[in-house]
Amino acid sequence: MLTTIQKKKLILRDREAPAERAKYDYIIGNKLKNILDDLADIDVILTRLPKHKLQKVITDKHISILLRATEIMMLKMDYRKIDSIDDENLIIVQEDEDQKLQFIPPTQKDLQRAKTLYGHLYKLERFVEPDLLGRVSIPNYEKPIHFAGGMNDAAIHQLRSQFQEAKAKGAEPK
């Protein structure tokens, strides 16, 4: 893992000269790769050790850290949300260089990533009910109003509403 000096140097990396920063980024990048490669062992440990042994070691904080790390990695790896306006055609909403929204078809990579994520999502539904927050408030929890996909999701919602209104009126949706 990272030493105190390595953590400090990473936090303050923007203060380093470009050559020094590039050298350090390479070292830390390799360290991260080794840590991630070692995570394959977690699967073996978690599936083979008895539940009572794991409960003595694993904390809720560990689970939160792994979930947060997954979120960050997905953002850094440019995972994109697949959606649909007409419930038939798949699209991705993204901003172009001028911050204008554009609608593009998902790539095979996007589709494969979505399939993997849906597999995990369905398993995670054993622990949370996604629609619950719309029906019942959970004490001391406020659903975030703003989130990473906010503008894109708002655009999709608006376009879907316009499409459904036009369809209901018998007009040809645009």
C-alpha positions as MATLAB code, in Angstrom:
seq = 'MLTTIQKKKLILRDREAPAERAKYDYIIGNKLKNILDDLADIDVILTRLPKHKLQKVITDKHISILLRATEIMMLKMDYRKIDSIDDENLIIVQEDEDQKLQFIPPTQKDLQRAKTLYGHLYKLERFVEPDLLGRVSIPNYEKPIHFAGGMNDAAIHQLRSQFQEAKAKGAEPK';
ca = [
       0.000    0.000    0.000;
       1.019    3.645   -0.065;
       3.360    5.030    2.545;
       2.598    8.350    4.240;
       5.207   10.041    2.042;
       3.720    8.503   -1.129;
       0.218    9.665   -0.159;
       1.449   13.198    0.526;
       3.373   13.283   -2.736;
       0.308   12.049   -4.631;
      -1.965   14.637   -3.004;
       0.520   17.410   -3.830;
       1.478   16.043   -7.266;
       0.395   19.208   -9.094;
       3.213   21.110   -7.367;
       5.873   18.876   -8.927;
       7.741   19.642  -12.138;
       6.222   17.810  -15.129;
       9.135   15.363  -15.483;
       9.076   14.474  -11.780;
       5.276   14.169  -11.835;
       5.373   11.867  -14.890;
       7.961    9.635  -13.195;
       5.913    9.463   -9.998;
       2.653    8.877  -11.918;
       4.311    5.898  -13.598;
       5.382    4.438  -10.235;
       1.961    4.958   -8.629;
       0.187    3.676  -11.759;
       2.169    0.437  -11.546;
       1.400    0.183   -7.835;
      -2.323    0.577   -8.586;
      -2.145   -2.053  -11.333;
      -0.535   -4.513   -8.908;
      -3.204   -3.835   -6.278;
      -5.991   -4.321   -8.824;
      -4.384   -7.500  -10.167;
      -4.239   -8.850   -6.605;
      -7.990   -8.247   -6.176;
      -8.615  -11.493   -8.063;
      -7.496  -13.245   -4.885;
     -10.346  -11.567   -2.978;
     -12.860  -13.577   -4.971;
     -11.213  -16.842   -3.937;
     -10.983  -15.763   -0.300;
     -14.568  -14.504   -0.130;
     -16.043  -17.615   -1.739;
     -13.948  -20.104    0.248;
     -13.749  -18.706    3.803;
     -16.744  -19.425    6.033;
     -19.198  -16.586    6.670;
     -18.408  -16.350   10.384;
     -14.690  -15.885    9.635;
     -15.387  -13.158    7.071;
     -17.736  -11.321    9.431;
     -14.833  -10.898   11.857;
     -12.739   -9.175    9.185;
     -15.000   -7.276    6.789;
     -16.546   -3.969    7.822;
     -19.186   -1.761    6.233;
     -16.393    0.736    5.589;
     -14.561   -1.855    3.454;
     -17.663   -2.336    1.336;
     -18.136    1.431    0.960;
     -14.505    1.858   -0.094;
     -14.816   -0.847   -2.759;
     -18.083    0.620   -4.083;
     -16.576    4.137   -4.177;
     -13.459    2.810   -5.926;
     -15.697    1.124   -8.511;
     -17.598    4.379   -9.129;
     -14.362    6.326   -9.604;
     -12.852    3.709  -11.922;
     -15.996    3.676  -14.052;
     -15.890    7.473  -14.383;
     -12.184    7.447  -15.244;
     -12.719    4.635  -17.778;
     -15.513    6.637  -19.483;
     -18.376    4.255  -18.832;
     -21.452    5.750  -20.490;
     -25.112    5.396  -19.609;
     -27.262    3.745  -22.269;
     -30.845    4.946  -22.455;
     -33.781    5.154  -24.854;
     -36.273    7.846  -25.709;
     -38.731    5.685  -27.638;
     -38.244    2.434  -25.681;
     -36.932    0.804  -28.852;
     -33.687    2.448  -29.938;
     -30.684    2.652  -27.638;
     -28.797    5.934  -27.335;
     -26.110    7.609  -25.292;
     -26.373   11.302  -24.470;
     -23.077   13.152  -24.297;
     -21.790   16.667  -24.627;
     -19.721   17.725  -27.631;
     -16.818   20.215  -27.526;
     -19.303   23.132  -27.415;
     -21.200   21.589  -24.447;
     -24.160   20.810  -26.709;
     -25.929   17.534  -26.108;
     -25.626   14.954  -28.829;
     -27.259   11.562  -29.170;
     -25.121    8.698  -30.376;
     -25.648    4.950  -30.633;
     -23.842    2.799  -28.050;
     -20.732    0.952  -29.139;
     -20.233   -2.779  -28.642;
     -18.003   -1.883  -25.694;
     -20.815    0.227  -24.168;
     -23.273   -2.646  -24.630;
     -20.924   -5.208  -23.072;
     -20.256   -2.930  -20.110;
     -24.014   -2.409  -19.662;
     -24.640   -6.164  -19.680;
     -22.005   -6.638  -16.979;
     -23.408   -3.788  -14.887;
     -26.974   -5.070  -15.175;
     -25.777   -8.461  -13.940;
     -24.350   -6.762  -10.852;
     -27.363   -4.465  -10.472;
     -29.786   -7.379  -10.287;
     -27.613   -9.020   -7.631;
     -27.397   -5.760   -5.640;
     -31.190   -5.540   -5.643;
     -31.070   -8.267   -2.967;
     -29.948   -5.498   -0.619;
     -31.809   -2.367   -1.810;
     -35.122   -1.669   -3.479;
     -34.374    0.919   -6.209;
     -37.909    2.348   -6.243;
     -38.247    2.567   -2.456;
     -36.996    6.148   -2.156;
     -39.778    7.303   -4.469;
     -42.370    5.742   -2.153;
     -41.022    5.918    1.405;
     -38.433    8.147    3.040;
     -35.611    6.461    4.902;
     -34.867    8.167    8.251;
     -31.835   10.487    8.078;
     -31.241    9.901    4.360;
     -31.823   12.469    1.679;
     -31.608   11.355   -1.910;
     -29.092   13.572   -3.730;
     -30.775   16.093   -6.009;
     -27.729   16.458   -8.227;
     -25.652   13.581   -9.475;
     -23.067   12.922  -12.161;
     -25.497   12.257  -15.022;
     -27.891   15.066  -14.116;
     -27.979   17.111  -17.328;
     -27.946   14.068  -19.580;
     -30.698   12.392  -17.560;
     -32.755   15.595  -17.595;
     -32.416   15.800  -21.389;
     -33.475   12.162  -21.793;
     -36.463   12.683  -19.485;
     -37.575   15.772  -21.427;
     -37.157   14.123  -24.828;
     -38.946   10.970  -23.679;
     -41.872   13.096  -22.439;
     -42.046   14.984  -25.739;
     -41.895   11.716  -27.677;
     -44.690   10.154  -25.612;
     -46.881   13.287  -25.875;
     -46.525   13.362  -29.664;
     -47.241    9.645  -29.868;
     -50.351   10.039  -27.667;
     -51.652   12.818  -29.930;
     -51.175   10.587  -32.946;
     -48.461   12.834  -34.356;
     -45.224   11.521  -35.739;
     -42.639   11.847  -32.924;
     -39.491   13.764  -33.865;
];
